[in-house]
Amino acid sequence: MSYLQDTVVYSKILNSNSTFVLVSYYWGETVVNDGSISQLTYGQQVQRLIGNCENLNINYYFVRVKDFEVKGSYQKALSYKPDFISKCLRLFPKYKCIFVDTDLQILKYPHLFEADADCWFVNWNEYDWKCYNPFQLVLPGAILGFANTTAAKQMLNILTEFMHANRLLAEDKSFSGIITRHFFNVYLRCVWLPESYMYMFEKHKYSSIQGKYTYVADLEYEMKGGVYKPEDLVMIHEDFETGNLDDIYDKKVGKNRFPPSFNRQQGEKLRCLDIVFKAYPLFGLTSQQANEYRVDFAHKKRNKLIKIHELTCPASIPIKHVYGDVQPNSNFIVVTRILPGETVTAFTESMKMYGLSYLIYTDTGMPFAQFIANVLTELKKDIRYLDVHAKLVKRPNAFYIKNMDLIMPNLNVMYSLSKCSDPRVLKTVPNCIYGFSYNQTVLDFLCIVQEHTKMSHVKRDVQHKAFEYAFNISCAINKLRCWWLGKEYLVGPIVKCYSKNELRDTLTKANRSVSNKYKQLTKKLEQCGLKPALDYKSDPVSTHFYGSRYPSIFHNRYGKYFLEYY
């Protein structure tokens, strides 16, 4: 916003090895924050936050915007948040920008902000165990993290455009509704932060009659009998939670700022899940980062929401291709495997026709996920897998997508082939066409798949269903950037692996052969149709606790905007 000229900036890059900068803005330097238990001014709260950053060696960029201190600027100031984050991403192109409210306090270095991801939010759905669904997002506006990636910046652009058109609406509710209903977590790596990143005090006592706190709990008393210990907390919001905030909520938020579409957006694809997920703490994280989920995971395990599993990978087996043609400086390589005696003429001719680098391997019976993991490790390059019998009819533009971790068909985006439409849930077809990026998070995921695709566990012709199960049970949708291919990459006109009748017969056969465990998980996760809105309290209604009989069509309105090509 060009009119914001009168500002005071506090900024330091204290840690050049860090990948993030904490950012925020404020106004009212000498004005006491009514919500502050210590009656600090807004300026004093910022200085306290700067002190935290200095002590913990955290990069920061905090701005006092004097323009917002003019009477009548309150709504304008509230709606500035997405613009400010966008500005920070431009100012710090090599860093992630993590917006934090200036009344937060930082007690420990926030290692999760160093994770290789696109966005960071606290997600209240992770702690609503009456209706648990980690695919949905309800975020507070106190922590909003965005990486300097194509997908993250595109999401921020979409949210910013909405706020420009709806400046009076609360940004946290607006962001939550848009991200959830348009399935943005399909295309981005999202980190749902543990509750220790915004621990809110619950034992203060507040009198709405007197308009003040009558008792203020210290940290030691607040922690008594709770899940966390003081040493577990990363960031705290001691000023915020009083246990009886109805009057404060009405004054600060109010119904006039509540987005009218929020309850509909949150309710339409909500299914309250009765599933025990498998949590792999090291999936996409370092041991130091994963340790910050330790308390939350243990608590969820006690409440039978998750089982905690080790991420164990078989040793890589060197494999050599038998034939191929790799062009210098190829961004990716197409790989396939053949049985003895199989012809490769049609495959190699199609590769040459479209100028694609390719390698052909002997099929030794190695499980598919292990084969892919070994090839990625050997080549150290993105790969595209194509069945040797598939026909490449047109240029496969999806092969050239640069920033997606996983590219593959998903029946949940193919309306004529599936009775469901929920792109957050993977429903696979037999191994025909895939894209895998070469990075540690993808290799971690393939380790999880291998746990479920050992030859002693799964027949060869249904290994794709074990792949599906591993993806869904591990909540990989929040860990991987995914692009789901439509039926044009299965039955033409781009790639033809099957005729339509062959595909239906193949799916029917595989469905009969696969374990009920795999089929039931997918069925329990899917929200095929549209459900009603949440109730007036933004709580689920009874129909959200089971699936839907009739499907709805998923319109991929925004997905293509998240893509980056070679």
N, C-alpha and C positions, 0 to 999 in steps of 0.2 A: 504494500500500500504506500504510494508515493507521498501521501500527506503526512506520514509519520516521520517528521524531521527532527523533532525535539526529543532526543533520547540520551540516556547515559548508559554506557556499556561497561560491564565487568566481564573480562574474558582472559583465560590463560590456557595454553596447551602445556600441561604439566607432565604429560606422559606420552611421548611420541610413539611408544610401542602399543599404546591402547588403540582400539578401533572405533571408539565412540566419544561423543561430546554430550554432556548434559546441557540442555538449553531451557530457557524460560524467559518470560517477561512479566512485568508487574507495573503497578502504578499506585500512587498514594504513599510516597516515601515516609511522611511523618504521621500518617493516619493509623490509628490503632485498629488492628484486625479484631472485630468483635468476637470472632470464634477462637481467638488465641487464649489458651488457658493461662498464659503468662502475661497477657495483655501487651504483646509485642506489636510494634508497628510493622507495616509491610516491608519497610526498608530494613528493619532489624531482622526480620525473618530471612530476607535474602542474604544478609551478612552472615547469619548463622549457617545457611546453606553453603555459602562460599567457604566458610571455615571448615565445614565437613569435607568439601572437595579438596581443599589445600592439605588437610591432614591425611587424606586417603589417596592423594596423587591422582585425582580425577579431573579430566579436562572439562572446562565449563565455559558457557557463554550466556550471561544473564543481562537483560536489558530493562532499564526503567523507561517506560514510554510516557512522557509528560503530556502528550496530546490526549491521553485517556483520563487525565486528571481534570479536564474541562467538564463542567456540568452537562449531563445529557449524553455522555460518551459510554455509559456502562454496557449497553447491549453491543455497541460497536467493539468494545474491548473484548468481550466474551467471544465474539465470533471471529476474532483475529487469529485464533490459535492455529488453524491449518495453514494460513498464509505465512505465519511466523515460522512454522516448521519447514515449509518449502524454502523460505529465505535462508534458513540455517543450512539446509542441505546444499544450497548453492554456495554459501560461504565456506563450507567445510566439505568439499567434494570427495575427500579421502576418508571421511568419517561417517558413521551412523550418527543420527541426531535423536537423542532421547529427551523428549519434553517431560519435565516434572513440575508439579505445582511447587511454588516457593515456600509453602508451609510444611513441606516434607523435611524430615531429617534423615541423614544417611549415617548408619552406624558401622557398616562393613562395605568393603569393595564389592560392587555388584557384578560379579563375574559373568552372569548370564547375558549381560549386554555385549559381551565379547563373542557370543555364539554366532556362527555363520548362518544368518537368517535374514528375513526381510522386515519383520514387524514384531514388536514386543508390546503386549498388553496384559494387565491383570484381567482375568476372565471370571466373573462371578459365577458362571455356569459350572466352573470346576469345583465350586463349593456349595452348590445347590443340590444336595443329595436326595431331596424329595423328587426332583426331576433332573436326573443327571444326564447331560449330553455335551461331551467335550467338542462336538462339531460346531455348536452354536456359540456365539460370542455376545456377552453383555459386559461392556467395559466401563470403568470409571475414567473420567477425563484427566485424572491426576498424573497418569503415566502413559505417554503415547510415544512409542519408539518406531522410527523408520530408518531403514538402511538406504544407502545411496545406490540402489539397484533399480533397474528399469521397472520391474513389477511394483516395488514399494512406492516409487515416485508416481507411477501411474495410478495406484490406489489413492494416494494422497491427492492427486489432481481431481479425481472423481469426487472425493469427499469435500474438497475445497469448492468445487463448482456448486455442489449442493448447498453448502453453507452460504455462498454468495447469494443464492436465490432464496435462502431461508434464514436470514441473520438472527431472527428472534428465537430460533429453536436451540435447545441444548445440544451441544456438539457430541457429548458422550452417547446420548440416546440415539442421535442421528447416525453417528458412525456405527454403532452396534447394529442398528436395523439394516443399513445398507450392506455392510460386510457380511452379515449372516444371510440375508435373503438372496444376495447375488453370489453367494458361495465363493467369496474372494480367497478363502483359505485353501481352495483347490489349487490356485495358481501361485500361492506364496508360501514360503516357510514361515510359520507363525510360532512364536514362543509365548505360551500362556504362562505368565510369571507366577511363582508360588506366592502364597499369601504373605510370606515374610518380606516381600518387596513393598507392601503397603499395609503393614499391620496397623489396624485402627483400634484405639483404646476403647474398651467397653465398660470400664468400671468407674468412670467419672459420673458424678451426679449433677444434673442440670435442672434448674427451676425455671419453667416457662413463665411462672407468675413474676418472679424476681428478675427474669431475663439474664441470669448469670449462673455460673457453676457454683454449686454449694459444696462439692467435694471433688478434689482432683487426685486421682490415683498416680502414684509413682510407678516406675517401670517394674520394680520388684513385686509390688502388690498386684499389678496388672497381670503378671505372668503366673501367679499362684494358681495351681490347678488347671492350667491351660496346656495346650498341645506343645507350644513353643517354650524354649528357654531364652533368656535375654541374649545369649551368645548366638542364637539362631537367626536373629532379626537382622535384616539388611537395611530396610527403610521403614520408618514409622510415621504415622499421621496422628500424633497424639492429640492434636487440636480438634479432630474431626468428629469422632464417634463418642456419643454421650450415653447411648442406650435409650434415649428418649428424644429423638430429633425431629418429631413431627412439625413442631412450630418453626424450627430453623429451616427444615426442608421447604416448607411452604413459602417462607420469606425469600430464600435464595434461589430456588428453582421455580416452583409454581407451575400451575397447569398451563399457563400461557406459553411456556417454553418447552412443553412436552410435545414431541413430534406426533402428529395425529396418526401417522402410519406405523409407529413403533410396534404396537401390540399386534398388528396384522403381520408385519415383517417377521417378528419373532415367533409368531404362532403358526404360520403357514406350513413350514417344513419341520416343525418341532415334533420329536418323538422322545418321550421320557424312557430312557433305556434301562433294561434289567439285564445287564451284561457285565461280566467280569473281564475287563480288558487286560492285556499283557503289557506291562510297563517295562521298557528296556532303558534304564537310566542313561546308558552311554550311547544311545541312538542319537547321533548328530551332535553330541556334546563331549567335551573333555571331562575327565574325572573331577576336576575342580568345579566345573559348571554343574555337573550332575549332582554333586554333593549338596547343592542348594535346594534340591527337591527331596532330600533325604527324609525330612520330617513329614512333609506333605504325603509322600508315597507311603510311609509307614502308617500314617493315619488313614489313608484311603484303603490300604490293605486290611487294616483292622475292621473297616466298615464294608469289606467285601466288594469294593469297586474295582480293584486291580489285583493282579498277582505280579510280583516283581521277578524279572528274569534276567539272568546274565546274558550279555552279548558275547557269544562264543562263536568264532569263525574257524572252519576247517583250514588247514594249511593250504596255501596256494599251490596248485600243481602246474608246472610249466607245460604249456601245450603249444604245438607248432602247427601252423597252417600248411596245407598241402598244395595250395595254389592261390594266386591272387595278383592284384595289380594296384599298388598304392601310389598315388600321385604325390609329388613333393608338396609339403605344406597343406595337406588335406585337413580340414576342420574336423571331419569325422570319417569313420570307415564303416562300410556295410559288411556285416559278417553273416555267414550261414554255416551249416554243417551238413554233411552228406554221409549216407551209408555206402558201403562198398558196392560198386557197380552202378550207382546212380549217375545220371547224366547231368551236366552242368551247363550245357551249351546255351540254352535259353536264358539262364540266369546271367552268365557272363556277357552275353550280347546285350541284354537290357542294361547292365551296369555300364558298358561302354557307350551305349546310346545316350545315356544321361550324364556321362562324364563322372561317374561315381567310383571312388576308391573302394576296393572290396578284398576280402580274404575268405577263403573256404577252408573249413576244418573237417577232419574226420569225426563222425559221430561214434564215440566209443561207449555210449550209454550213460555218460556222466549226466547227472541231473541238470536241468536247464539253468537254474539259478547259479549253480556252481560253475557251469561252463561260462556264463556271462561274467561272473566275478573274476574268473581266471583270465579271460580275454581282456577285460578292463585293466587288470593288474599288469598284464604283459604289455599291452599297447600304450597304456597311460594316455588314453585319448577317448573322446566321446565315440560311442558306437551306435549303429542302427542294426538291429537284427531283422532279417527277412528270410522266411522259409524258402528253400531252394526251388520249390515248385510254384511259388507265387509269381504272378505276372505283373510286371511293372508297365502299366498302360500309359500313364502320364507322368510328368515330372512330379515327384513326391515333395511338395513344398514343406511338409511337416518335418522331413529329414533335416531341414536347414534351420530349424528352431534352435537357438543357442542357449537360452536361459532356463529351460525346463529340465528338471532332473529325470523325469519319467514321462515317456511318450508312448501311448499304447491305446488300443481300442477299449472302450468301456460300454457295455450294453445299456447302462443307465443313461446314456445320451443318444441312444438309437431307438426312436419311438416305435418303429415298425418291427423291431426285433425284441423288445423288452416290454413287460407290463409295468415297468417302474421307471421313475425319472428322479433320481437323486444322485447327482454327480459327486457327492461327498463319499459315496460308497462305491467300491469297485466291484464290478461283475464282469468277469473275464471271458474270453474265448480261447480255444486251443492255440498254442504258441504259433503265431504267424508273423507278427510285425511288432517290434518294440523299438524304443529309443532310450538309451541310458547315458547320462552324463558321467564323466569320470571325476568323481569327488568322494570324499570320505563318507558323507551321509548316504550316498547311493550304495557304497560298499557295505556300510552298516546294515542297510535295509536288506541287501542280498544275503547277509549272514542270517538275518531273521527268517528269510524265505527258506534258506537251506535247512534250518531247524525243522521245517515242515515238509520238505521235499526229498528227504532221504529215500533211497530206493526201497528200503524195507517198510516205509510208511505209505508211500503213494505210488500208484501205478503210473507208468510213463505217460499214458494218454490223458491223464487228468491232473498232471502237475500244475497246470494253469489254475486249477481251483485251489490248490494249496498256496499258490502265489497270491490269489485273491484273499484267502483266509488270513495269511500273514500280514497283508497290507491292512485289512480292516481291523483285525484284533489288536494291532500295535498302534492304532490311530496314526498311521503313516501319512494320512491326508494333511495333518498339521506339520509334518516334518519335511515333506517333499514338495517341490514345485511340479505340478502335474498338468499335462495336456492330453485330454482324451480324444482319440481319433474317432471319427464317425464311420458309418458303414461304407463310405466311398473308399476307405482303405482296407475293406474286407471283400466286398462283392463288386467293386468298381464304382466309378470309372477311373480311379487313380491306381489302386492296387487291387488285384483280384486274387484272393486266396481260395475262394469258394464261389460256386454259384449260390443263389439264395436258397435253393432246396438243399444243397450240400451243407450249407452252414446250419440250417435248422436241424438237419439230421445229426450233424456232428454235435451240436449243443445238446440235443435230446439224449444222445448216447452217453456223452460225458456226464450229464446230470444224473443218469441212472447209475453210473459207475462210482460216483464220488461219495465220500462219507457224508452221512446226514449232519455231522458236526459242522462241516464246511458250509453246507447249504443253509442250515438253520441260522448260523451267525449272520450271513448276508441278509436273510429274510427279516431277522429281528432288528437290524440296523436301518433298513430302508424306510424312508418316508415317501411313499410313491405318489400319493395324491396331495391335495392342499387341505390343511386343517383350518379350523376357525382361529380367530385372533385370540390372544391371551385375554383374560378377564380385566375388569377395570382396575384391579390392583397389579396388573402385569404378571399374574400367576397363571399357570397352565390350567386348563379345564380337563374334564375326565377323558375326552376323546384323544388328548395328547399322550395318553399312556398306552396306546396301541396303534398299530399300523393302519393303513387305509386300503380299502378294497379297489378303489378306482384310481387310475393313474392320472397325473397331470403332465403337461408337456413342459420341459425345461427349456427356456429360451436363453441361449448364451449371449446375453446382451453386451457384456463387457470383456469376456475372456480374451478375445483377439487383441485387445489393447495392451495386454500384459506381455505379449510376445516380443522377443528380440531375436533377430536373425543374424546368421553369419554374414 
